[in-house]
Amino acid sequence: MSDFFILILIIVVILGFIYRDRIKNRFFREKQKNYTIDDRFNADKREREKEIDRLLSKMGKNGINDLSPKERKRLDELSKK
């Protein structure tokens, strides 16, 4: 009986580890913060800058030919904002 209990406990721990993200999102949700318009604008601007930096660093390593057509289009869109 004790071996069976230990086996069940190990299975529960393994399943808990595998599904930890689902468990976390279900029971420990992050509360939505009340952002002002300025906060949202600044957060969006930071995200755009991060994406531009990522694309430029990729381009800087091997040249513009290293970017896919989709990435080139995205870089053009971001640089116009």
N, C-alpha and C positions, 0 to 999 in steps of 0.2 A: 504494500500500500504506500509506503514511504517513497519507493522508487517511482511509482506512478505519479505521485504528487510532484516530485522533483522534475519529472519529464514534462508534465503539464506546465509547471512554472517556467521551465526553459523555453517551451514553445511560446508561451505568452510573452516572455521577454523578447524573443526573436521577432514575433509579429509586431510587438510594440515598436521595436527598432525600425522595422521595415516601413510601417505606416506612421512613423512619428510626425511627418508633416501634416497628414490628415488629422491626426489627433490634436496637434498643436492648433491648427486652424479652426477646428471644431470647438475646442474648449477654451482656448486662450486667444481669441480674436483681438487684433489691434483695433482700438477704437478710432473711428474717423476723427481727425483733428479738424477744427474749424480754421481753415486757411483764409486769409484775406486775399483780395485780388492781387496785391503786390507779392505776397508770399507765393501764390500759384505761378505768377509770371516769372519770378526769380527761379523757382524750381524748374519750370519748363526751360528757361534759358540755360541753366546749368546742365540739364539733360542734353540739350542741343549742342552745347559746347563739348561735352564729353564724347558725343557721337562724332562731331567734327574732328576732335583730337584723335579719336581712334582711327578714323578714315585717313587723316593726314599722316599719322605715324605709319600706317600700312603702306601708304603711297610713298612715303619717304624712304622706306627700306629698299624697295625694288622699282620705284618709278610709278607713273600713272597707269602703265599697262598692267600692274598688279591688281588694280581695282576691277571688279566686274561691272558690266553696264548698269546693273541695278544700284551698285554702290556709287558709281559716278553720278547717276541721276539723283540719288539721295544727297550727295555732297553738294550738287548744284542747288537743290531745293533748300538745304540748310543754309547755304551761303547767301541766299537771297533774302532770308528773314532778318 
